[in-house]
Amino acid sequence: ATSGLIAALRKKLDLVGVSIVAGLTAFGGGTLRDILLDRRPFFWVEYSYWLWVIIGLTIVSIWFIKNKHLVYTEKMIQLPDAMGLALATILGTQIALQFDMPVIVAILLGVISATFGGALRDIVCGEIPQLFSDNRPYAVIAFAGSGLYIFLSIYLLDSSAASVISFVFIFTIRAIALYKDWHLPSFRAQK
């Protein structure tokens, strides 16, 4: 939600626009997962208190975050964002498995849950989604963490222990990737 809020503030959107972009960022991936699974009610309807959290965050942030603070705020949210990546990946994978999805589908739905809110944020703000263009291993880490969760929960551990280990794995690898500024190879068309 905070990265959506920052993107919306950079685009100088009004309160409604900032709220919508923050909400899309926070809930977009999970909503897409729920649509693909034909899961009702959507998770944000089932847990509607999160809507109030986003609205409150938006209102408070608009008054406190100034343009000169955007870069600093963006840096400060990277580790909490890594925690969000881990949590959304694992929850998305668990929900897909509850719907008896094949392993690869469960992994991809975990990745979608964790990453597509940011893609929607960028599309609504008129940008090419960073998920597809910045060469950072965000989705690859989610993919690996989702696969690890499935492997551990099926073959070695109970779901709770698998969740904790996978969370720590995703968070740690994402934090290292941020610190070391890891990038995936980029592919350019030959002229």
C-alpha positions in Angstrom: 0.0 0.0 0.0 2.8 2.4 0.9 4.6 1.9 -2.5 1.2 2.7 -4.2 0.8 5.7 -2.0 4.3 7.0 -3.0 3.7 6.3 -6.7 0.3 8.2 -6.5 1.9 11.1 -4.7 4.6 11.3 -7.3 1.9 11.6 -10.0 0.2 14.3 -7.9 -3.1 12.4 -7.6 -5.8 13.7 -5.4 -7.0 11.9 -2.2 -9.3 9.5 -4.1 -6.6 8.7 -6.6 -4.0 8.1 -3.9 -6.5 5.9 -2.0 -7.3 3.8 -5.1 -3.7 3.3 -6.1 -2.7 2.4 -2.5 -5.6 -0.1 -2.4 -4.8 -1.6 -5.8 -1.2 -2.1 -4.7 -2.3 -3.7 -1.4 -5.1 -5.9 -2.7 -4.6 -6.3 -6.4 -2.5 -9.5 -6.4 -4.8 -11.3 -3.9 -7.9 -10.1 -5.8 -6.5 -11.5 -9.0 -5.7 -14.8 -7.2 -9.3 -14.9 -5.9 -10.7 -14.2 -9.3 -8.6 -16.9 -10.9 -9.7 -19.4 -8.2 -13.4 -18.2 -8.4 -13.1 -17.6 -4.6 -15.8 -15.6 -3.0 -16.0 -13.4 -1.1 -12.7 -11.7 -2.1 -10.3 -11.7 0.8 -10.6 -7.9 1.3 -14.4 -8.3 1.6 -14.0 -11.1 4.1 -11.5 -9.0 6.1 -12.9 -5.6 5.4 -11.1 -3.9 8.3 -8.1 -3.8 5.9 -10.0 -1.3 3.8 -10.1 1.1 6.8 -6.4 0.6 7.4 -5.7 1.6 3.8 -8.0 4.6 4.0 -6.4 5.7 7.3 -2.9 5.2 6.0 -3.7 7.3 3.0 -5.2 10.2 4.8 -2.5 10.3 7.4 0.3 9.9 4.9 -0.9 12.7 2.6 -0.4 15.2 5.4 3.0 13.8 6.6 4.8 12.7 3.5 6.2 15.6 1.5 7.9 15.4 -1.9 11.3 15.7 -0.3 10.5 12.7 1.9 9.5 10.3 -1.0 12.9 8.9 -1.7 13.6 8.4 2.0 10.2 6.7 2.6 10.8 4.5 -0.4 14.0 3.3 1.0 12.5 2.8 4.5 9.7 0.5 3.2 12.0 -1.9 1.4 12.4 -4.3 4.3 8.7 -4.2 5.4 7.9 -4.7 1.7 10.2 -7.8 1.7 8.1 -9.1 4.7 4.9 -8.4 2.7 6.4 -10.4 -0.3 7.0 -13.3 2.0 3.6 -13.2 3.7 1.6 -12.7 0.5 3.5 -15.5 -1.3 2.9 -18.0 1.4 -0.8 -17.1 2.0 -1.5 -17.1 -1.8 0.2 -20.5 -2.1 -1.8 -21.9 0.9 -5.1 -20.7 -0.5 -4.3 -22.2 -3.9 -3.5 -25.6 -2.3 -6.8 -25.4 -0.3 -8.5 -25.3 -3.8 -6.5 -28.5 -4.8 -4.6 -26.7 -7.5 -1.6 -28.5 -9.1 1.8 -27.6 -7.6 2.8 -25.3 -10.4 -0.5 -23.4 -10.3 -0.2 -23.0 -6.6 3.3 -21.6 -7.0 2.2 -19.2 -9.7 -0.8 -18.1 -7.6 1.5 -17.4 -4.7 3.7 -15.3 -7.0 0.6 -13.5 -8.4 -0.7 -12.8 -4.9 2.6 -11.2 -3.9 3.5 -9.3 -7.0 0.6 -8.2 -9.1 -0.6 -5.4 -6.8 2.6 -3.6 -7.8 2.0 -4.3 -11.5 -1.5 -2.8 -11.2 -0.1 0.2 -9.3 2.3 0.9 -12.2 -0.3 0.4 -14.9 -2.8 2.8 -13.2 0.0 5.3 -12.8 0.9 5.1 -16.5 4.2 3.2 -16.1 5.6 -0.1 -17.5 5.3 -2.4 -14.5 8.5 -2.6 -12.5 7.8 -6.3 -12.1 8.4 -6.7 -15.8 11.1 -4.1 -16.4 13.4 -3.4 -13.5 15.3 -6.8 -13.7 15.1 -7.3 -9.9 14.5 -10.9 -8.8 11.3 -10.0 -6.9 9.0 -12.6 -8.6 11.8 -15.2 -8.9 12.3 -15.0 -5.1 8.5 -15.4 -4.6 8.5 -18.4 -7.0 11.4 -20.1 -5.1 9.8 -19.4 -1.7 6.5 -20.8 -2.8 8.1 -23.9 -4.2 10.1 -24.3 -0.9 6.8 -24.0 1.1 5.1 -26.7 -1.0 8.1 -29.0 -0.8 8.5 -28.6 3.0 4.8 -28.8 3.8 4.2 -32.0 1.6 7.4 -33.9 2.3 9.0 -32.8 5.5 7.1 -30.6 7.9 3.7 -29.5 9.0 2.2 -26.4 7.4 3.1 -24.0 10.2 6.8 -24.9 10.3 6.9 -24.8 6.5 5.4 -21.3 6.6 7.9 -20.0 9.1 10.9 -21.4 7.2 9.6 -20.2 3.8 8.9 -16.8 5.2 12.4 -16.5 6.6 13.8 -17.7 3.3 11.9 -15.2 1.1 12.5 -12.3 3.5 16.2 -13.1 3.8 16.9 -13.6 0.0 14.9 -10.4 -0.8 16.9 -8.4 1.8 20.2 -9.7 0.4 19.0 -8.9 -3.1 18.2 -5.4 -2.0 21.5 -5.0 -0.2 23.6 -6.4 -3.0 21.5 -4.8 -5.7 21.0 -8.0 -7.5 19.5 -7.9 -11.0 18.4 -10.6 -13.4 19.7 -10.6 -17.0 17.9 -8.3 -19.4 16.9 -9.4 -22.8 17.0 -7.0 -25.7 15.8 -7.6 -29.3 18.6 -7.8 -31.8 18.5 -5.0 -34.5 
